[in-house]
């Protein structure tokens, strides 16, 4: 999965979700609060704030999107824009 595909899929879940790059990670925000991220230079690296993540709307779908992105080889994810 490319970063652009992940961003589009995440932001389609709800207008309250957004995604961007900061601190060498692809970050996901819900209502402007950081909830999860995928490190840009590592495969299988998915980070979430469990106390927040599990309570989010569409958290299962978000998890699937982030997992697919994290499993994608780094060189196949595209650029960070």
C-alpha positions as CSV (number, residue, x, y, z in Angstrom):
1,X,0.0,0.0,0.0
2,X,1.3,3.4,-0.9
3,X,1.3,6.3,1.6
4,X,-1.2,8.2,-0.6
5,X,-3.6,5.3,-0.7
6,X,-3.4,4.9,3.1
7,X,-4.0,8.6,3.6
8,X,-7.0,8.6,1.3
9,X,-8.5,5.5,3.0
10,X,-8.0,6.9,6.5
11,X,-9.5,10.2,5.7
12,X,-12.5,8.5,4.0
13,X,-13.4,6.9,7.4
14,X,-14.4,10.2,8.9
15,X,-13.8,13.9,8.4
16,X,-12.3,13.8,11.9
17,X,-9.3,11.7,10.8
18,X,-6.2,13.2,9.2
19,X,-2.8,11.8,8.3
20,X,0.6,13.4,7.6
21,X,4.3,12.9,8.0
22,X,6.2,14.1,11.1
23,X,9.2,12.9,13.0
24,X,10.0,10.2,10.4
25,X,6.6,8.6,10.7
26,X,3.3,8.5,8.9
27,X,1.0,9.7,11.6
28,X,-2.8,9.4,12.0
29,X,-4.8,11.9,14.0
30,X,-8.4,11.8,15.3
31,X,-9.7,15.3,16.1
32,X,-6.1,16.5,15.9
33,X,-4.9,14.1,18.5
34,X,-2.1,11.6,17.5
35,X,-3.5,8.1,17.6
36,X,-1.2,5.9,15.5
37,X,1.8,5.8,13.2
38,X,4.0,3.8,10.9
39,X,7.7,4.4,10.9
40,X,8.9,5.4,7.4
41,X,12.1,3.4,7.3
42,X,11.0,0.1,8.9
43,X,8.7,-2.7,7.8
44,X,6.2,-4.1,10.3
45,X,6.5,-1.0,12.5
46,X,3.0,0.0,13.7
47,X,2.6,2.2,16.7
48,X,-0.7,3.1,18.4
49,X,-1.9,4.8,21.6
50,X,-3.9,1.9,22.9
51,X,-5.8,3.9,25.5
52,X,-7.2,6.0,22.6
53,X,-7.1,3.7,19.6
54,X,-9.5,1.1,20.9
55,X,-12.2,3.7,21.5
56,X,-12.0,5.3,18.0
57,X,-14.8,5.0,15.5
58,X,-13.8,2.6,12.8
59,X,-10.8,1.5,14.8
60,X,-10.9,-2.0,13.2
61,X,-10.8,-0.5,9.7
62,X,-8.1,1.9,10.7
63,X,-6.1,-1.0,12.2
64,X,-6.4,-2.9,8.9
65,X,-5.2,0.1,6.8
66,X,-2.2,0.8,9.1
67,X,-1.3,-2.9,9.2
68,X,-1.3,-3.2,5.4
69,X,0.8,-0.1,5.2
70,X,3.3,-1.4,7.8
71,X,3.6,-4.7,5.9
72,X,4.4,-3.0,2.6
73,X,8.1,-3.0,1.9
74,X,9.5,0.5,2.5
75,X,10.6,1.0,-1.2
76,X,7.1,0.2,-2.4
77,X,5.2,2.8,-0.2
78,X,5.9,5.7,-2.5
79,X,7.0,9.2,-1.4
80,X,5.9,11.0,1.7
81,X,3.7,13.5,0.1
